[in-house]
Amino acid sequence: MTKRKDGEDTERRILEEACRVFGEHGYRDATTAEICAAAHANAAAVNYHFGSKELLYRAVCAHAIQQMDELYPPDGHVPPEAPPEERLRGHIRAVLLRMRASGAAYYHRLRMMEMFQPTGIADDLWAAWFRKHGEATHTILRELFGPRAPEYLIRQCQMSIMSQCFIASYGVPAGGFQPPWSQDLEDTESVIDHIAEFSMGGIRARRASLSAAKV
C-alpha cells in the first residue's frame, strides 16, 4: 500500500512539473531529465509512469483540459433548465474566466505553444475539447434563434461572442500601450454582463430581421 501511494505521489509530481516545463519551453525543448529533477524523481520515472515523453505530453494536455473543465465548465454552472439567455451569460462567463485565469498559466502556455510550435501529439484531445465547447454555444444560439435560422448565422454569432471574449481576456496591460477599452476591463463581472447584453441585443436584431424577411 505504501509503495502504491509513493508511486501515485511521484506520478502526480511529475505531471505537475511537466505542465510547468512544457508550458515554459515547449515540447521539443523540454527534457524529461529537467522534469524528473524538478519532481525529485528518478531519471527513469517518466518512462516507468507514463511510457515516454510523448505520452507524458498527452497526459499533461489531458490534465490541463480536465482542470479547465472542472473549474470553468461550458455551462458556467448554470442549470440546463434555465432560460437560454441565462445559459448564454453562464457560457460567456466560463469562457472569459477561463481565458483570464491567472492560476492556469500553464494551460494557456500549452495552447500558445501548440499554435506556434505544433506537435500534433494531442491534436485529437484539443479538437474534442473545442468541439464540445463549440457545441455548447451552438445549442444555446440555436435555441435563441429557432430551428429555421440559417446555420451560417449561428456560426457568425459564435464568432462574434468568442471574439469579444478573446479581446476582453487581455484585461488591463501592466504597462506600455493602453488600448482605448482597457479602463472597462478591470471588473470582470461587468465585462461579462456587457458581452452578454451586447450579444443578446445583436441576436434580437438578427432575429427580428429574419422574421421580417419571412413576412
Secondary structure, 3 states (H helix, E strand, C coil): CHHHHHHHHHHHHHHHHHHHHHHHHHHHHCCHHHHHHHCCCCCCHHHHHHCCHHHHHHHHHHHHHHHHHHHCCCCCCCCCCCCHHHHHHHHHHHHHHHHHCHHHHHHHHHHHHHHHCCCCCCHHHHHHHHHHHHHHHHHHHHHHHCCCCCHHHHHHHHHHHHHHHHHHCCCCCCCCCCCCCHHHCCCHHHHHHHHHHHHHHHHHHHHHHHHHHHC
